[in-house]
């Protein structure tokens, strides 16, 4: 029985040593072969964004008293809301489609200011819908009948430029990019990697945590990856988290979309009403929808945020801070909303260009010239194909294989970490020593057994 146990121990020791040798070799091989994802060629300027640039250029030229916003039609053409026939003729001459409306941009702005000056009601939001020429006010299920009645009365005082709607669910900040990060306040998603030219940061939602918050790549808090250095919430909803010097993968301009795939970001731009957009988050993954409003205001229970992008993209807790993009153009980071990805809902996003300007940073891997240029004042564009693609035909951007930016949190992840050349060599060396030791022990045991047998033969 004792000899049988010895044989089992020796076999286990040899198998362990051989396994360690193979693992160490794998670690070294992975480290030697690891490379950054191949850089995709810059995406051509989006015809959808070119159309929005044409519309915005005409709105700027004609002024807020003669126009009431712009959007992209289903066929991809820019549409401009105008208040007089002369403005309509100028829009048509510029190659866009005019639509006569009753209320000007000044009227709609006056309506939003009246709403903002009223007592704050948590669970409400409003945004300008240029296509319907209205300010749409929504109230979620938490708004009482009494508050709803007061809001309705205020809307009647303002006039026909305001439309009231009840919405299901409740407005929440999507706490708890698109890789997950974990802090004392819960789980959020990375939006975009940014830099100030000297240091590397991640941009995420401001409500995820105040200045000084510590962030980890795992929910056990074993590997710290950065700390929040600046945060804006309420008012805006963005924050800057500085990476630690040894944090993994903090210099890529690729956002994860799941299944080992990522979208390479090639520029920064502004969202347009009617535009098809894409979002990625650590909870609900990769989703798409349409921009329905700009300069939206949301009265979350935790505070009011203004200047947001309103969309039909769904989101869930944990998606906060995740990236919004379209055709390789970065547009914003996830703020909050209502509903979920089973029933649908409304999700709001912090515009990226505003946050970058306020923070004095730019996306990692992009030159300053990669910021989406606006159209000329006369509405002209250097893209001859403006309006050629419908919003529904828009794509997220160049999709490619990417490595996860989440740091290793278990043994298999650590073995696949491309930075493990040194540890890999140590494992190989230790395994060789273990093999030599087991061989020596076996030889010595055989020698002793022979001596015992030889001595017994002389007894």
Secondary structure, 3 states (H helix, E strand, C coil): CHHHHHHHHHHHHHHHHHHHHHHHHHHHHHHHHCCCCCCCCCCCCCHHHHHHHHHHHHHHHHCCCCEEEEEECCCCCEEEEECCHHHHHHHHHCCCEEEECCCCHHHHHHHHHHHHHCCCCCCEEEEEECCCCEEEEEECCCCCHHHHHHHHHHHHHHCCCEEEEECCCCCEECCCCCCEEEECCEEEECCEEEECCCCEEEEECHHHCCCCCEEECCCCCCCEEEEEEEEECCECCEEEEEECCCCCCCCCCEEEEECCEEEECCEECCCCCCCEEEEEECCCEEEEEEEEEEEEEEEECCEEEEEEEEECCCCCCCCCCCEEEECCEEEEEEEEECCECCCECCEEEEEHHHHHHHHCCEECCCCHHHECCCCCCCCCCCCCCCCCCCHHHCCCCCEEECCCCCCCCCHHHHHHCCCCHHHHHHHHHHHHHHHHHHHHHHHHHHHHHHHHHHHHHCC
